[in-house]
Amino acid sequence: MLISHKHKFITIDIPKTGSRSLRESLQPLKILDIIGPPTKQSVFYQHQTAQECMRDMSDIDMKFNEYHSFCVVRNPWRRYYSFFKYYRHYLNKYIAKDPEIDWSNGVFTRQGESCKRLFENRSDKQALRHLIMSQRPQHEYYSDAQNNNMISHIAIFEDFDNEFVKFCTHVNVDAPALKHNNKSSSCIPMHDVYDQQLIDMVAEKEKQVIKLNKYEFE
């Protein structure tokens, strides 16, 4: 979640929809007044919902509706596969004690242990099922309790570069090159991880965003 008072915008950052790219592209411009930290114990958490952001803004006499709000949604089957790839990729780094990561930092070690627990005594399909069950559906990030949209613009991840330029133009910012970091490699193709039960599980859980953009399992 990013807030700029000068440019009057808020980003609602749904996990695995390019939020790190958005943050790392905008941060060097020095226009961000609030950058949500990754810990849920903090005010303005990185992956807050619009409802949570509105609540925290009202506590400090800010009005959510006075800001241009922006979020990105993604094909849900690919989004959960992205979670799977990330955890698998990080687990490999943790097992190998990748020298590029400071493993003396407890945050990284705890994350590695979390990845280890995910795959411990689980098949890949069982691990993916756990991820699907444990994550919020995307519509909960941009909707109110009655499933009404709270966001000024819901962008699509599949056209992220163009959406980013449009966003910057709308909030009167010279658009920098959009950084594409945090990509995870995987030797396991998406179609080998999903079975019909998991495909149907995502279809039911994410029916709101599927309806919004007519997403399909590809």
C-alpha positions in Angstrom: 0.0 0.0 0.0 1.5 3.3 -1.1 0.1 6.8 -0.5 1.2 10.1 -2.0 -0.3 13.3 -0.5 1.0 15.6 -3.3 -0.3 13.4 -6.1 -3.4 12.3 -4.2 -3.2 8.5 -4.8 -3.4 5.3 -2.9 -2.4 1.9 -4.2 -4.0 -1.2 -2.8 -1.4 -3.9 -3.2 -2.9 -7.4 -3.8 -0.1 -10.0 -3.2 1.4 -11.5 -6.4 0.0 -8.8 -8.7 3.2 -6.8 -9.3 3.1 -4.7 -6.1 6.9 -4.9 -5.6 7.4 -3.7 -9.1 5.0 -0.8 -8.4 6.8 0.1 -5.2 10.3 -0.1 -6.6 9.4 1.9 -9.7 7.8 4.8 -7.7 10.0 4.9 -4.6 13.0 6.6 -6.4 10.7 9.5 -7.4 10.5 10.6 -3.8 6.7 11.2 -4.1 5.6 8.5 -1.6 4.6 9.7 1.9 3.5 6.3 3.2 4.9 2.9 2.3 3.1 0.1 4.0 5.6 -2.1 5.9 5.4 -5.9 5.5 4.3 -6.5 9.1 0.6 -6.7 9.8 1.1 -5.2 13.3 1.9 -1.8 11.7 -0.6 0.8 10.6 -0.9 0.9 6.8 0.2 -2.7 6.2 1.7 -3.4 2.8 -1.1 -5.7 1.7 -4.1 -4.0 3.3 -7.5 -4.1 1.8 -9.3 -1.0 0.8 -11.6 -1.3 3.8 -8.6 -1.5 6.1 -6.9 1.4 4.5 -10.0 3.6 4.7 -10.3 2.7 8.4 -6.7 3.6 9.2 -7.0 6.8 7.2 -10.1 7.9 9.1 -8.2 7.4 12.4 -5.8 10.2 11.3 -8.5 12.4 9.7 -7.6 11.4 6.1 -10.4 10.7 3.6 -10.0 7.7 1.4 -12.3 9.0 -1.3 -10.3 12.2 -1.8 -7.5 10.0 -3.3 -7.3 8.2 -6.6 -7.1 4.6 -5.6 -5.5 2.0 -7.8 -5.1 -1.8 -7.6 -4.0 -4.6 -10.0 -5.8 -7.9 -10.4 -4.5 -11.0 -12.1 -5.7 -14.3 -13.6 -6.4 -16.2 -10.4 -5.0 -19.6 -11.5 -1.8 -17.9 -12.5 -1.7 -15.9 -9.3 -1.9 -19.0 -7.1 0.7 -20.7 -9.3 2.9 -17.6 -8.7 2.6 -18.1 -4.9 3.6 -21.8 -5.4 6.6 -20.8 -7.5 7.7 -18.2 -5.0 7.6 -20.6 -2.1 9.3 -23.4 -4.0 12.0 -21.0 -5.2 12.6 -19.5 -1.8 12.7 -23.0 -0.2 15.5 -24.0 -2.6 17.4 -20.8 -1.6 16.9 -21.6 2.1 18.1 -25.2 1.7 21.2 -24.2 -0.2 21.8 -21.2 2.2 22.0 -18.9 -0.8 25.0 -16.5 0.0 23.1 -13.6 -1.5 20.6 -13.7 1.5 21.6 -12.6 5.0 20.4 -15.7 6.9 21.5 -14.1 10.2 18.4 -11.9 9.7 15.6 -13.7 11.5 13.0 -12.4 8.9 14.6 -14.4 6.1 15.1 -17.5 8.2 11.5 -17.5 9.4 10.4 -17.1 5.8 12.6 -20.1 4.9 11.1 -22.2 7.7 7.6 -21.2 6.5 8.4 -22.5 3.0 9.8 -25.7 4.5 6.6 -26.3 6.4 4.5 -25.7 3.4 6.2 -28.5 1.4 7.0 -30.8 4.3 4.9 -34.1 4.0 2.9 -32.5 1.2 2.8 -33.2 -2.5 3.0 -30.3 -4.9 -0.8 -30.4 -5.4 -1.4 -30.5 -1.7 0.9 -27.5 -1.2 -0.9 -25.6 -3.9 -4.3 -26.5 -2.3 -3.0 -25.1 1.0 -2.0 -21.8 -0.7 -5.4 -21.5 -2.4 -7.2 -22.0 0.9 -5.0 -19.7 3.0 -5.0 -16.6 0.7 -7.7 -13.9 0.5 -9.7 -13.8 -2.8 -8.8 -10.8 -4.8 -12.2 -9.1 -4.6 -11.8 -8.7 -0.9 -9.0 -6.2 -1.4 -11.0 -3.8 -3.6 -14.6 -4.3 -2.3 -16.6 -3.3 0.7 -18.6 -5.7 2.9 -21.4 -5.8 0.3 -19.0 -6.6 -2.6 -19.2 -3.1 -4.0 -16.1 -1.7 -5.7 -14.2 0.9 -3.6 -11.4 1.5 -6.1 -11.1 4.3 -8.7 -9.3 2.0 -11.2 -8.8 -1.8 -11.2 -5.9 -2.5 -13.5 -5.1 -5.8 -15.1 -1.7 -7.5 -14.5 -1.7 -8.9 -18.0 -1.3 -5.4 -19.3 0.7 -4.0 -16.4 3.1 -1.8 -18.4 0.3 0.1 -20.2 -1.7 0.3 -17.0 1.2 1.8 -15.1 1.7 4.5 -17.7 -2.0 5.4 -17.6 -1.9 5.5 -13.8 1.1 7.8 -13.8 -0.5 10.1 -16.4 -3.7 10.3 -14.3 -1.9 11.3 -11.1 0.5 13.7 -13.0 3.7 11.8 -12.6 6.3 11.2 -15.3 6.2 7.5 -15.7 9.5 5.8 -15.1 10.4 2.4 -16.6 8.4 -0.2 -14.8 10.8 -2.5 -12.9 10.0 -6.3 -13.2 11.7 -7.9 -10.2 10.8 -10.7 -7.8 10.3 -13.3 -10.5 10.5 -16.9 -9.3 11.7 -19.7 -11.4 10.1 -23.2 -11.4 10.8 -26.4 -13.2 7.2 -27.5 -12.6 4.8 -26.4 -15.3 1.5 -24.9 -14.1 -0.6 -27.6 -15.7 1.3 -30.3 -13.8 0.5 -28.7 -10.5 -3.2 -28.2 -11.1 -5.8 -30.9 -11.3 -9.5 -30.4 -12.0 -10.4 -30.2 -8.3 -7.9 -27.4 -7.8 -9.0 -25.6 -10.9 -12.6 -25.7 -9.7 -11.6 -24.6 -6.2 -10.0 -21.4 -7.6 -13.0 -20.9 -9.9 -15.4 -20.9 -6.9 -13.2 -18.8 -4.6 -12.3 -16.2 -7.2 -15.6 -16.0 -9.0 -15.9 -12.2 -8.5 -12.6 -11.4 -10.2 -13.2 -14.0 -12.9 -16.5 -12.4 -13.7 -14.8 -8.9 -13.7 -12.3 -9.8 -16.4 -13.7 -13.1 -17.9 -10.6 -15.0 -16.8 -10.2 -18.6 -17.7 -7.8 -21.4 -16.8 -5.3 -21.4 -19.7 
